[in-house]
Amino acid sequence: MNILVIGSGGREHALCWKIAQSPLVDTLYCAPGNGGIADVAACVSLDASDHAAVIEFCTEMAIDFVVVGPEDPLVIGLVDALTDADILAFGPTAGAAQLEGSKGFTKDVCAKYNIPTAAYGRFDNAADAKAYVEKQGAPIVIKADGLAAGKGVILAQTVEEALAAIDDMFDGAFGEAGAEVVVEEFLTGEEASFFVLCDGENTLPLATAQDHKAVGEGDTGPNTGGMGAYSPAPVMTDAMCARVMEEIIKPTVKAMADMGHPFKGVFFAGLMITAEGPKLIEYNVRFGDPECQVLMSRMTSDFVPLLVASAKGELDGCDVEWRDEVALTVVMATKGYPGSYAKGDEISGIKAAERKTGATIFHAGTKLDDGILVANGGRVLNVTAMGSTVTEAQKTAYEAVDTVNWPGGFCRRDIGWRAVAREQGK
């Protein structure tokens, strides 16, 4: 098969790295790719929002299958356009991708189908949103309704902070994503991520992970697109996974089919495990970044047949196998992220770090500039290591981090801290 992966981040590097291992692959392309993806796929300059250009490339290069990595192309209908052109693609249609494209849409689905989630209100003006906050009190969660690159969520500890967040969103802090705002009950518990393939009807649970959204140690500071992750998440026991499937995933599959938007692709359920049980925080309709990096590192099955089965509606009877070891990834980001940051700093020592530690370093925001690897984004590298425990995987990952030569970068030094504390009996 000739396969095209759409995207340029660490998630897409991990997908390409895993897909390239399949004996089914003849030629693998990635558009636009990055400085690391170039090691495993042919990077091509394509604008995913230009559907005609993507279809033309697929036709010229005899592409058999397209895997869409990021959320933006899914929400604006790339899979719909490819399907109309008789090109097989992995990912939901625009109608199904509303689960990520609109937080309010998802909350309404939860309300209608009795899917456990936080109490909420959705608003198209600041006055009504503020009145709701003042009635509910704090802490409370303020969310931009649309896509905001993982940054459109404010966990307000005071009413004043919540009111300021509402003003910021309606004043354009997150662009069109903040044209509508969702205000949610503040849930208490432990967060986890759960990934499930779906073919419109059948489901195949994949694995669990725990992300670290906040920029600072101890989960402090503003939210980012993700500063690290590990898999599996101990809080997601077999019994808890079974509850999530029955109470959250399967009702969502039914809901989307009932609405005429059968979901094909991957459910990425962001969960809060509360004293009452699992509650849905939000859905993403693509693999997480950086969760994908740890999932692909643990998966032993050939991933390509599973992706194809999801796209074709043939998941029934499929299975997937995993390494027992823990995978942990540390995100190295450019100093200043998630605020303003510089680009163009040289990065070296990546291959040396991989040789020394056995870690795999996935590129997220890099490019080759006259043969020199430079930083080209906020989140730049994903240093991923395996271990028999989270503690062991964490130790190896940070050894690799410390071998990379990039003075312009930084990382959190506590990825996996909850699980490490459990392992140490604290």
C-alpha positions as CSV (number, residue, x, y, z in Angstrom):
1,M,0.0,0.0,0.0
2,N,1.0,3.6,-0.6
3,I,0.0,5.6,2.5
4,L,-0.2,9.3,3.1
5,V,-0.2,10.7,6.7
6,I,-1.5,14.2,7.2
7,G,0.2,16.4,9.8
8,S,3.6,17.7,11.1
9,G,3.7,17.1,14.9
10,G,5.0,14.5,17.3
11,R,1.8,12.5,17.0
12,E,2.3,12.2,13.2
13,H,6.0,11.2,13.7
14,A,4.8,8.4,16.1
15,L,2.1,7.4,13.6
16,C,4.6,7.3,10.7
17,W,7.2,5.5,12.8
18,K,4.6,2.8,13.6
19,I,3.0,2.6,10.1
20,A,6.5,2.3,8.5
21,Q,7.0,-0.9,10.4
22,S,4.2,-2.6,8.6
23,P,5.0,-5.1,5.9
24,L,1.9,-3.9,4.1
25,V,3.5,-0.5,3.3
26,D,5.2,0.1,0.0
27,T,5.7,3.9,0.1
28,L,4.9,6.2,3.0
29,Y,4.4,9.9,2.6
30,C,3.7,12.6,5.2
31,A,2.4,16.1,4.5
32,P,4.0,18.4,5.5
33,G,6.0,16.3,8.0
34,N,9.0,17.6,10.0
35,G,12.7,17.2,10.5
36,G,12.3,13.8,12.2
37,I,9.5,12.4,10.1
38,A,11.8,12.7,7.1
39,D,13.7,9.7,8.5
40,V,10.7,7.3,8.1
41,A,8.6,8.9,5.4
42,A,8.9,11.1,2.3
43,C,7.8,14.6,3.4
44,V,5.8,16.5,0.8
45,S,4.5,20.1,0.8
46,L,0.8,20.0,0.9
47,D,-1.8,22.2,2.5
48,A,-4.4,19.9,4.2
49,S,-7.0,22.7,3.9
50,D,-6.7,22.5,0.1
51,H,-8.8,19.4,-0.4
52,A,-8.4,19.5,-4.2
53,A,-4.6,19.6,-3.9
54,V,-4.6,16.6,-1.5
55,I,-6.9,14.6,-3.8
56,E,-4.7,15.5,-6.8
57,F,-1.6,14.3,-4.9
58,C,-3.3,11.0,-3.9
59,T,-4.3,10.4,-7.5
60,E,-0.9,11.2,-9.0
61,M,1.0,9.1,-6.4
62,A,-1.5,6.2,-6.4
63,I,-2.2,6.6,-2.6
64,D,-4.3,3.7,-1.3
65,F,-5.0,5.1,2.2
66,V,-4.8,8.4,4.0
67,V,-4.4,8.8,7.8
68,V,-5.4,12.2,9.0
69,G,-3.5,13.1,12.2
70,P,-4.6,16.6,13.5
71,E,-8.1,17.8,14.4
72,D,-8.3,20.8,12.1
73,P,-8.5,18.9,8.8
74,L,-11.0,16.5,10.3
75,V,-13.3,19.3,11.5
76,I,-13.3,21.1,8.1
77,G,-14.1,17.9,6.2
78,L,-11.0,16.4,4.6
79,V,-12.2,12.9,5.1
80,D,-15.5,13.8,3.5
81,A,-13.7,15.2,0.4
82,L,-11.4,12.1,0.2
83,T,-14.4,9.7,0.5
84,D,-16.2,11.6,-2.2
85,A,-13.1,11.0,-4.4
86,D,-13.2,7.3,-3.6
87,I,-10.0,7.5,-1.5
88,L,-10.0,5.5,1.7
89,A,-9.2,7.6,4.7
90,F,-8.9,7.1,8.5
91,G,-10.8,9.6,10.6
92,P,-14.3,10.9,11.2
93,T,-16.4,13.0,8.8
94,A,-16.9,16.7,9.6
95,G,-20.3,15.8,11.1
96,A,-18.8,13.2,13.5
97,A,-15.8,15.5,14.2
98,Q,-18.2,18.0,15.9
99,L,-17.4,15.9,19.0
100,E,-14.1,17.8,19.1
101,G,-15.0,20.8,17.0
102,S,-17.7,22.0,19.4
103,K,-17.6,21.4,23.2
104,G,-21.2,22.5,23.4
105,F,-22.2,20.0,20.9
106,T,-20.6,17.2,22.9
107,K,-22.2,18.4,26.1
108,D,-25.6,18.4,24.5
109,V,-25.0,14.8,23.3
110,C,-24.1,13.8,26.8
111,A,-27.2,15.4,28.2
112,K,-29.5,13.7,25.6
113,Y,-27.9,10.2,26.0
114,N,-27.3,10.2,29.7
115,I,-23.5,10.1,29.4
116,P,-21.9,11.1,32.7
117,T,-20.2,14.5,32.5
118,A,-19.9,17.7,34.4
119,A,-23.0,20.0,34.7
120,Y,-22.7,22.8,32.2
121,G,-24.2,25.9,30.5
122,R,-23.4,27.1,27.0
123,F,-23.5,30.8,26.1
124,D,-23.1,33.1,23.1
125,N,-22.7,36.3,25.2
126,A,-20.7,37.4,28.2
127,A,-23.5,38.7,30.3
128,D,-25.4,35.3,30.5
129,A,-22.2,33.4,31.0
130,K,-21.2,35.7,33.9
131,A,-24.6,35.4,35.5
132,Y,-24.3,31.6,35.4
133,V,-20.8,31.8,37.0
134,E,-22.0,34.1,39.8
135,K,-24.9,31.7,40.5
136,Q,-22.7,28.6,40.5
137,G,-19.6,30.0,42.3
138,A,-16.0,28.8,42.0
139,P,-13.9,26.8,41.3
140,I,-15.4,26.5,37.9
141,V,-14.3,25.7,34.4
142,I,-14.5,28.1,31.4
143,K,-14.0,26.6,27.9
144,A,-13.9,28.1,24.4
145,D,-16.4,26.1,22.4
146,G,-14.2,25.6,19.4
147,L,-10.7,24.4,18.5
148,A,-8.0,26.2,20.5
149,A,-4.9,23.9,20.2
150,G,-5.5,22.5,23.7
151,K,-5.3,25.9,25.3
152,G,-8.9,27.1,25.4
153,V,-9.7,25.8,28.9
154,I,-9.4,28.0,32.1
155,L,-9.7,26.3,35.5
156,A,-10.9,29.3,37.5
157,Q,-10.3,29.1,41.2
158,T,-12.3,32.3,41.9
159,V,-15.4,34.0,40.5
160,E,-13.3,37.0,39.5
161,E,-10.9,34.8,37.5
162,A,-13.8,33.1,35.8
163,L,-15.4,36.5,34.8
164,A,-12.0,37.7,33.4
165,A,-11.7,34.4,31.4
166,I,-15.2,35.0,29.9
167,D,-14.3,38.5,28.9
168,D,-11.0,37.3,27.4
169,M,-12.8,34.6,25.3
170,F,-15.5,36.9,24.0
171,D,-12.9,39.6,23.3
172,G,-11.1,37.2,20.9
173,A,-8.3,35.6,23.0
174,F,-8.9,32.3,21.2
175,G,-10.3,33.7,17.9
176,E,-13.4,32.2,16.5
177,A,-13.1,29.3,19.0
178,G,-14.3,31.7,21.7
179,A,-17.4,32.9,19.9
180,E,-19.3,30.6,22.2
181,V,-18.3,29.6,25.7
182,V,-19.1,26.5,27.8
183,V,-19.1,26.9,31.6
184,E,-18.7,23.6,33.5
185,E,-18.8,22.3,37.0
186,F,-15.4,21.7,38.4
187,L,-14.8,18.0,38.7
188,T,-12.6,16.4,41.4
189,G,-10.7,13.2,40.8
190,E,-7.9,11.9,38.6
191,E,-7.7,12.6,34.9
192,A,-7.0,9.8,32.4
193,S,-7.1,9.4,28.6
194,F,-8.8,6.4,27.0
195,F,-8.5,5.5,23.3
196,V,-11.0,3.4,21.3
197,L,-11.1,2.7,17.6
198,C,-14.6,2.7,16.0
199,D,-15.8,1.8,12.5
200,G,-19.2,3.4,12.8
201,E,-20.7,0.5,14.7
202,N,-18.0,-1.8,16.2
203,T,-15.4,-0.6,18.7
204,L,-11.9,-1.8,19.7
205,P,-10.5,-0.4,22.9
206,L,-6.9,0.4,22.6
207,A,-5.1,1.7,25.7
208,T,-5.0,4.2,28.5
209,A,-2.7,7.1,29.2
210,Q,-2.3,10.1,31.5
211,D,-1.4,13.4,30.1
212,H,0.2,16.4,31.8
213,K,-1.4,19.6,30.5
214,A,0.0,22.3,32.7
215,V,3.3,23.9,31.8
216,G,4.8,23.7,35.3
217,E,5.8,21.0,37.8
218,G,3.1,19.7,40.1
219,D,0.5,20.6,37.4
220,T,0.9,24.3,37.9
221,G,0.7,27.2,35.4
222,P,-1.3,27.6,32.2
223,N,-2.6,24.7,30.2
224,T,-0.6,23.7,27.1
225,G,-1.1,21.1,24.3
226,G,0.6,18.6,26.6
227,M,4.0,18.5,28.4
228,G,4.3,14.7,28.7
229,A,2.4,11.5,29.1
230,Y,2.7,7.8,30.2
231,S,0.8,4.6,29.4
232,P,-0.9,2.7,30.9
233,A,-2.7,4.8,33.4
234,P,-3.0,2.9,36.7
235,V,-6.3,4.6,37.6
236,M,-7.8,2.9,34.5
237,T,-8.3,-0.6,35.9
238,D,-10.0,-3.3,33.8
239,A,-13.2,-2.7,35.6
240,M,-13.0,1.1,35.1
241,C,-12.3,0.6,31.3
242,A,-15.4,-1.6,31.1
243,R,-17.5,1.1,32.8
244,V,-16.2,3.7,30.4
245,M,-17.1,1.5,27.4
246,E,-20.6,0.9,28.7
247,E,-21.4,4.3,30.1
248,I,-19.6,6.6,27.8
249,I,-18.2,5.2,24.5
250,K,-21.1,2.9,23.4
251,P,-23.8,5.5,24.1
252,T,-21.7,8.0,22.0
253,V,-21.4,5.5,19.1
254,K,-25.2,5.1,19.2
255,A,-25.7,8.9,19.4
256,M,-23.6,9.6,16.4
257,A,-25.3,6.9,14.3
258,D,-28.7,8.2,15.4
259,M,-27.7,11.7,14.2
260,G,-26.7,10.5,10.8
261,H,-22.9,10.9,11.5
262,P,-21.6,7.4,12.2
263,F,-18.2,7.7,13.9
264,K,-15.2,6.2,12.1
265,G,-11.8,6.8,13.6
266,V,-10.5,7.0,17.1
267,F,-12.3,8.2,20.2
268,F,-9.9,10.0,22.5
269,A,-12.0,10.3,25.7
270,G,-10.6,12.7,28.3
271,L,-11.9,11.4,31.6
272,M,-12.2,12.4,35.2
273,I,-12.3,9.4,37.5
274,T,-14.4,10.7,40.4
275,A,-15.7,9.2,43.6
276,E,-19.0,8.4,41.7
277,G,-17.2,6.9,38.7
278,P,-15.9,8.0,35.3
279,K,-17.1,11.3,33.8
280,L,-16.4,12.6,30.3
281,I,-14.4,15.9,30.3
282,E,-14.2,16.1,26.6
283,Y,-13.8,14.2,23.4
284,N,-11.0,14.5,20.8
285,V,-11.5,12.8,17.5
286,R,-7.9,12.0,16.8
287,F,-4.9,10.5,18.7
288,G,-3.6,12.6,21.5
289,D,-0.3,14.4,21.3
290,P,1.8,13.4,23.3
291,E,-0.3,10.3,24.2
292,C,0.0,8.8,20.7
293,Q,3.8,8.6,21.2
294,V,3.4,6.3,24.3
295,L,0.6,4.2,22.7
296,M,2.6,3.6,19.5
297,S,5.7,2.6,21.6
298,R,3.7,0.0,23.5
299,M,1.7,-1.5,20.6
300,T,3.1,-4.7,19.2
301,S,0.4,-5.4,16.6
302,D,0.6,-4.2,13.0
303,F,-1.3,-1.0,13.2
304,V,-2.1,-0.6,9.5
305,P,-4.8,-3.4,9.3
306,L,-6.5,-1.9,12.3
307,L,-6.6,1.6,10.8
308,V,-7.9,0.2,7.5
309,A,-10.5,-1.9,9.3
310,S,-11.8,1.2,11.1
311,A,-12.1,3.1,7.8
312,K,-13.8,0.2,6.0
313,G,-16.3,-0.8,8.8
314,E,-14.5,-4.1,9.5
315,L,-13.3,-3.8,13.1
316,D,-15.5,-6.7,14.3
317,G,-13.2,-9.5,15.3
318,C,-10.1,-7.4,15.3
319,D,-7.7,-7.5,18.2
320,V,-4.6,-5.6,19.4
321,E,-1.6,-6.5,21.5
322,W,0.6,-4.5,23.8
323,R,3.9,-4.6,25.6
324,D,3.5,-5.0,29.3
325,E,6.1,-2.3,29.9
326,V,5.3,1.3,30.7
327,A,6.0,4.0,28.1
328,L,6.7,7.6,29.2
329,T,7.3,10.7,27.1
330,V,8.7,14.0,28.1
331,V,8.0,17.0,25.9
332,M,10.9,19.4,25.3
333,A,9.4,22.8,24.5
334,T,10.9,26.2,23.5
335,K,11.5,28.6,26.3
336,G,8.5,30.9,26.6
337,Y,5.9,28.3,25.5
338,P,2.9,28.4,25.8
339,G,3.4,32.2,25.5
340,S,5.6,33.8,22.8
341,Y,8.8,32.0,21.8
342,A,11.6,32.2,19.4
343,K,12.3,29.8,16.5
344,G,15.5,28.7,14.7
345,D,17.7,27.5,17.6
346,E,19.9,24.6,16.6
347,I,19.3,21.2,18.2
348,S,21.9,18.4,18.4
349,G,22.6,15.2,20.3
350,I,19.4,13.4,19.4
351,K,20.9,10.3,17.9
352,A,23.5,10.2,20.7
353,A,20.7,10.3,23.3
354,E,18.8,7.5,21.6
355,R,22.0,5.3,21.4
356,K,22.9,6.0,25.0
357,T,19.6,5.3,26.6
358,G,17.5,3.3,24.1
359,A,14.9,6.0,24.1
360,T,13.0,7.1,21.0
361,I,12.8,10.8,20.3
362,F,9.8,11.9,18.2
363,H,10.0,15.3,16.5
364,A,7.1,17.7,17.0
365,G,8.3,21.2,16.0
366,T,11.5,20.8,14.1
367,K,12.7,21.4,10.6
368,L,15.9,20.9,8.6
369,D,17.6,24.2,7.7
370,D,20.4,23.6,5.2
371,G,20.9,20.2,6.9
372,I,20.9,21.6,10.4
373,L,18.1,20.6,12.7
374,V,16.4,23.6,14.3
375,A,13.4,24.3,16.6
376,N,10.3,25.4,14.6
377,G,7.5,25.4,17.2
378,G,6.4,25.5,20.8
379,R,6.5,21.8,21.6
380,V,9.5,20.5,19.8
381,L,10.7,17.1,20.9
382,N,9.0,14.1,22.6
383,V,11.6,12.0,24.4
384,T,10.0,8.6,24.9
385,A,11.3,5.7,27.0
386,M,10.2,2.2,28.1
387,G,10.6,0.6,31.5
388,S,9.2,-2.1,33.7
389,T,7.8,0.6,36.0
390,V,6.9,4.3,35.5
391,T,9.9,5.1,37.8
392,E,12.2,3.2,35.4
393,A,10.8,4.7,32.3
394,Q,10.9,8.2,33.8
395,K,14.6,7.8,34.7
396,T,15.6,6.7,31.2
397,A,13.6,9.5,29.6
398,Y,15.3,12.2,31.6
399,E,18.7,10.7,30.9
400,A,17.9,11.1,27.2
401,V,16.6,14.6,27.8
402,D,19.8,15.6,29.5
403,T,21.9,14.2,26.5
404,V,20.1,16.4,24.0
405,N,21.9,19.6,23.3
406,W,19.3,22.4,23.1
407,P,19.9,25.4,25.3
408,G,16.7,27.1,24.1
409,G,14.5,24.3,25.4
410,F,12.9,23.3,28.7
411,C,10.8,20.5,30.0
412,R,8.8,19.5,33.1
413,R,11.0,17.3,35.4
414,D,8.1,15.4,37.0
415,I,6.2,13.6,34.2
416,G,4.5,10.6,35.7
417,W,4.7,11.9,39.2
418,R,1.4,10.5,40.4
419,A,2.3,7.0,39.3
420,V,5.9,7.3,40.7
421,A,4.5,8.3,44.0
422,R,2.2,5.2,44.0
423,E,5.1,3.0,43.1
424,Q,7.1,4.4,46.0
425,G,4.2,4.0,48.4
426,K,3.8,7.7,49.0
